[in-house]
Amino acid sequence: MCLRMLSAACTAGGIAAYGLTDMAVTPSALVKCNMQIDPAKYQSISSGFGVVLKEQGARGFFRGWVPTLLGYSALAACKIGVSQFFKRYYSDIGGPEYATRYQMLIYLASFSSADVSL
């Protein structure tokens, strides 16, 4: 039961870390994409922010934040869950002594395995 609560807490932390931070940078990603689409109109980051603000208002900066929040939150939930699986799997392979001694390597391997598998 305690391990499930820990996994749920890690998943919630991952959602907050991935989803909320990526949502927070949505305005700069929006300006960057606009610069790629129309470089004559959006000549720099600062002028790009000015164009968006002038043409669409402050609301224009947050277009696309909902899919960004949902997508990265789902990705984080999956990555954290899968990495917890690999962490337990690799710890069981080595046994308790090696799991304690090589904890950092097990964490590295579990998160790397989660990234590769997703």
Backbone as CSV, one residue per row, in Angstrom:
resi,resn,N_x,N_y,N_z,CA_x,CA_y,CA_z,C_x,C_y,C_z
1,MET,0.827,-1.196,0.000,0.000,0.000,0.000,0.866,1.253,0.000
2,CYS,1.939,1.251,0.787,2.820,2.414,0.865,3.493,2.691,-0.474
3,LEU,3.883,1.621,-1.197,4.518,1.780,-2.496,3.547,2.386,-3.507
4,ARG,2.286,2.005,-3.433,1.282,2.588,-4.332,1.089,4.070,-4.056
5,MET,1.084,4.441,-2.779,0.934,5.854,-2.433,2.134,6.650,-2.920
6,LEU,3.331,6.057,-2.794,4.545,6.709,-3.275,4.498,6.871,-4.790
7,SER,4.068,5.836,-5.501,3.955,5.928,-6.953,2.944,6.986,-7.362
8,ALA,1.836,7.070,-6.640,0.828,8.091,-6.948,1.379,9.483,-6.683
9,ALA,2.126,9.633,-5.605,2.731,10.935,-5.304,3.769,11.300,-6.357
10,CYS,4.559,10.337,-6.796,5.550,10.593,-7.846,4.872,10.949,-9.163
11,THR,3.780,10.272,-9.459,3.032,10.579,-10.678,2.467,11.992,-10.622
12,ALA,1.893,12.363,-9.485,1.354,13.723,-9.337,2.472,14.759,-9.444
13,GLY,3.617,14.458,-8.861,4.764,15.363,-8.976,5.244,15.488,-10.412
14,GLY,5.255,14.386,-11.133,5.649,14.413,-12.539,4.692,15.221,-13.385
15,ILE,3.393,15.073,-13.098,2.386,15.859,-13.822,2.611,17.341,-13.564
16,ALA,2.851,17.693,-12.316,3.082,19.102,-11.986,4.367,19.600,-12.642
17,ALA,5.402,18.783,-12.600,6.688,19.215,-13.155,6.646,19.335,-14.675
18,TYR,6.125,18.331,-15.347,6.093,18.360,-16.804,4.972,19.260,-17.319
19,GLY,3.753,18.957,-16.914,2.584,19.649,-17.471,2.575,21.133,-17.195
20,LEU,2.782,21.504,-15.944,2.697,22.921,-15.587,3.854,23.737,-16.136
21,THR,5.058,23.179,-16.141,6.186,23.951,-16.661,6.101,24.119,-18.169
22,ASP,5.690,23.077,-18.865,5.550,23.219,-20.315,4.393,24.148,-20.671
23,MET,3.345,24.130,-19.859,2.249,25.065,-20.085,2.728,26.505,-19.873
24,ALA,3.611,26.700,-18.914,4.096,28.047,-18.612,4.933,28.627,-19.751
25,VAL,5.595,27.780,-20.524,6.407,28.287,-21.633,5.664,28.278,-22.964
26,THR,4.369,28.003,-22.930,3.567,28.021,-24.149,3.671,29.349,-24.898
27,PRO,3.640,30.508,-24.216,3.752,31.763,-24.977,5.040,31.874,-25.784
28,SER,6.167,31.472,-25.233,7.416,31.563,-25.997,7.440,30.550,-27.137
29,ALA,6.851,29.378,-26.939,6.766,28.392,-28.011,5.871,28.907,-29.135
30,LEU,4.800,29.593,-28.771,3.886,30.167,-29.760,4.607,31.211,-30.607
31,VAL,5.359,32.082,-29.962,6.107,33.115,-30.694,7.169,32.467,-31.575
32,LYS,7.855,31.456,-31.066,8.882,30.761,-31.851,8.280,30.134,-33.103
33,CYS,7.119,29.491,-32.959,6.458,28.886,-34.118,6.028,29.956,-35.121
34,ASN,5.514,31.076,-34.613,5.127,32.172,-35.498,6.333,32.722,-36.252
35,MET,7.483,32.782,-35.594,8.705,33.257,-36.244,9.117,32.312,-37.374
36,GLN,8.894,31.031,-37.210,9.240,30.066,-38.247,8.276,30.138,-39.422
37,ILE,7.011,30.425,-39.128,5.991,30.489,-40.178,6.094,31.773,-40.987
38,ASP,6.274,32.903,-40.293,6.294,34.209,-40.957,7.451,35.056,-40.420
39,PRO,8.684,34.784,-40.889,9.839,35.501,-40.350,9.828,37.004,-40.642
40,ALA,9.152,37.427,-41.688,9.095,38.860,-41.990,8.245,39.602,-40.956
41,LYS,7.191,38.972,-40.504,6.279,39.602,-39.534,6.812,39.491,-38.108
42,TYR,7.371,38.338,-37.775,7.892,38.082,-36.428,9.421,38.025,-36.521
43,GLN,10.071,39.175,-36.463,11.498,39.259,-36.731,12.375,38.851,-35.553
44,SER,11.880,38.990,-34.340,12.645,38.601,-33.153,11.660,38.167,-32.073
45,ILE,12.198,37.622,-31.005,11.343,37.177,-29.901,10.566,38.358,-29.331
46,SER,11.267,39.442,-29.038,10.596,40.596,-28.418,9.566,41.216,-29.355
47,SER,9.906,41.355,-30.639,8.912,41.913,-31.561,7.765,40.932,-31.765
48,GLY,8.077,39.633,-31.702,7.032,38.619,-31.836,6.021,38.688,-30.707
49,PHE,6.508,38.900,-29.485,5.590,39.079,-28.358,4.729,40.323,-28.570
50,GLY,5.353,41.378,-29.091,4.610,42.612,-29.351,3.534,42.428,-30.400
51,VAL,3.839,41.696,-31.475,2.854,41.454,-32.538,1.681,40.648,-32.004
52,VAL,1.974,39.599,-31.262,0.886,38.774,-30.706,0.024,39.603,-29.761
53,LEU,0.655,40.383,-28.895,-0.095,41.212,-27.948,-0.959,42.235,-28.670
54,LYS,-0.414,42.847,-29.710,-1.150,43.873,-30.464,-2.317,43.270,-31.237
55,GLU,-2.094,42.135,-31.882,-3.120,41.551,-32.746,-4.149,40.705,-32.001
56,GLN,-3.721,39.996,-30.937,-4.628,39.047,-30.284,-4.880,39.358,-28.819
57,GLY,-4.151,40.298,-28.272,-4.284,40.604,-26.856,-3.562,39.567,-26.010
58,ALA,-3.667,39.711,-24.711,-2.981,38.796,-23.789,-3.473,37.363,-23.943
59,ARG,-4.736,37.195,-24.326,-5.280,35.836,-24.503,-4.569,35.082,-25.623
60,GLY,-4.029,35.808,-26.576,-3.345,35.173,-27.696,-2.121,34.375,-27.291
61,PHE,-1.512,34.743,-26.172,-0.327,34.029,-25.719,-0.641,32.623,-25.219
62,PHE,-1.870,32.381,-24.857,-2.212,31.107,-24.232,-3.003,30.185,-25.147
63,ARG,-2.960,30.466,-26.446,-3.547,29.518,-27.397,-2.732,28.242,-27.350
64,GLY,-3.389,27.133,-27.224,-2.699,25.854,-27.204,-2.232,25.386,-25.843
65,TRP,-2.554,26.124,-24.781,-2.061,25.707,-23.469,-2.775,24.468,-22.957
66,VAL,-4.043,24.278,-23.319,-4.774,23.104,-22.817,-4.202,21.804,-23.388
67,PRO,-4.011,21.696,-24.719,-3.403,20.456,-25.210,-1.983,20.248,-24.685
68,THR,-1.244,21.336,-24.498,0.104,21.221,-23.952,0.042,20.661,-22.534
69,LEU,-0.828,21.224,-21.703,-0.969,20.760,-20.324,-1.406,19.299,-20.280
70,LEU,-2.412,18.946,-21.054,-2.920,17.568,-21.025,-1.908,16.579,-21.600
71,GLY,-1.279,16.940,-22.711,-0.333,16.035,-23.353,0.893,15.759,-22.500
72,TYR,1.500,16.813,-21.980,2.696,16.615,-21.164,2.362,15.994,-19.808
73,SER,1.175,16.260,-19.286,0.766,15.620,-18.037,0.593,14.121,-18.231
74,ALA,-0.025,13.736,-19.338,-0.190,12.304,-19.630,1.166,11.641,-19.848
75,LEU,2.047,12.314,-20.566,3.383,11.775,-20.781,4.120,11.594,-19.457
76,ALA,4.015,12.581,-18.583,4.681,12.495,-17.282,4.120,11.355,-16.441
77,ALA,2.798,11.221,-16.447,2.184,10.142,-15.671,2.681,8.783,-16.160
78,CYS,2.785,8.621,-17.458,3.275,7.354,-18.011,4.755,7.152,-17.698
79,LYS,5.561,8.200,-17.888,7.006,8.066,-17.642,7.301,7.726,-16.186
80,ILE,6.620,8.395,-15.281,6.865,8.138,-13.861,6.428,6.722,-13.498
81,GLY,5.269,6.318,-13.979,4.791,4.972,-13.691,5.709,3.902,-14.246
82,VAL,6.146,4.071,-15.482,7.036,3.092,-16.105,8.402,3.097,-15.417
83,SER,8.895,4.274,-15.036,10.195,4.316,-14.366,10.123,3.652,-12.993
84,GLN,8.986,3.766,-12.309,8.826,3.074,-11.027,8.851,1.557,-11.224
85,PHE,8.226,1.104,-12.312,8.266,-0.325,-12.630,9.710,-0.783,-12.827
86,PHE,10.474,-0.053,-13.661,11.861,-0.430,-13.928,12.727,-0.316,-12.680
87,LYS,12.451,0.668,-11.848,13.234,0.819,-10.620,13.069,-0.425,-9.741
88,ARG,11.842,-0.870,-9.586,11.584,-2.072,-8.786,12.189,-3.305,-9.467
89,TYR,12.055,-3.397,-10.787,12.581,-4.541,-11.534,14.098,-4.638,-11.401
90,TYR,14.800,-3.520,-11.620,16.258,-3.531,-11.526,16.730,-3.764,-10.090
91,SER,16.007,-3.242,-9.118,16.363,-3.475,-7.713,16.199,-4.946,-7.351
92,ASP,15.145,-5.570,-7.871,14.920,-6.992,-7.591,15.989,-7.865,-8.242
93,ILE,16.459,-7.477,-9.409,17.503,-8.260,-10.087,18.779,-8.272,-9.247
94,GLY,19.174,-7.115,-8.734,20.420,-7.017,-7.979,20.320,-7.471,-6.542
95,GLY,19.131,-7.456,-5.998,18.963,-7.794,-4.590,19.124,-6.569,-3.713
96,PRO,18.766,-6.696,-2.432,18.754,-5.537,-1.539,20.114,-4.863,-1.360
97,GLU,21.181,-5.653,-1.292,22.505,-5.062,-1.062,22.926,-4.194,-2.258
98,TYR,22.780,-4.737,-3.461,23.168,-3.984,-4.649,22.205,-2.830,-4.926
99,ALA,20.935,-3.027,-4.574,19.955,-1.954,-4.775,20.308,-0.738,-3.933
100,THR,20.827,-0.970,-2.744,21.237,0.138,-1.881,22.562,0.730,-2.345
101,ARG,23.501,-0.129,-2.670,24.838,0.327,-3.050,24.824,1.090,-4.382
102,TYR,24.036,0.615,-5.337,24.012,1.212,-6.676,22.688,1.920,-6.966
103,GLN,22.145,2.551,-5.949,20.843,3.198,-6.083,20.822,4.231,-7.215
104,MET,21.858,5.047,-7.319,21.882,6.079,-8.341,21.904,5.477,-9.742
105,LEU,22.672,4.416,-9.930,22.704,3.745,-11.236,21.363,3.106,-11.570
106,ILE,20.700,2.561,-10.555,19.377,1.969,-10.779,18.386,3.048,-11.174
107,TYR,18.436,4.197,-10.522,17.546,5.309,-10.886,17.826,5.774,-12.310
108,LEU,19.089,5.912,-12.651,19.466,6.332,-13.992,18.966,5.336,-15.031
109,ALA,19.182,4.063,-14.771,18.742,3.023,-15.704,17.223,2.980,-15.813
110,SER,16.527,3.165,-14.696,15.063,3.083,-14.740,14.460,4.251,-15.509
111,PHE,14.972,5.456,-15.302,14.437,6.606,-16.039,14.836,6.556,-17.513
112,SER,16.043,6.056,-17.787,16.458,5.889,-19.183,15.589,4.850,-19.878
113,SER,15.312,3.762,-19.194,14.455,2.716,-19.764,13.047,3.247,-20.007
114,ALA,12.555,4.057,-19.108,11.217,4.645,-19.282,11.192,5.563,-20.498
115,ASP,12.237,6.367,-20.669,12.301,7.261,-21.841,12.348,6.475,-23.138
116,VAL,13.149,5.405,-23.164,13.275,4.609,-24.375,11.983,3.853,-24.670
117,SER,11.324,3.354,-23.657,10.123,2.546,-23.866,8.912,3.387,-24.259
118,LEU,8.930,4.680,-23.930,7.794,5.525,-24.305,8.166,6.297,-25.526
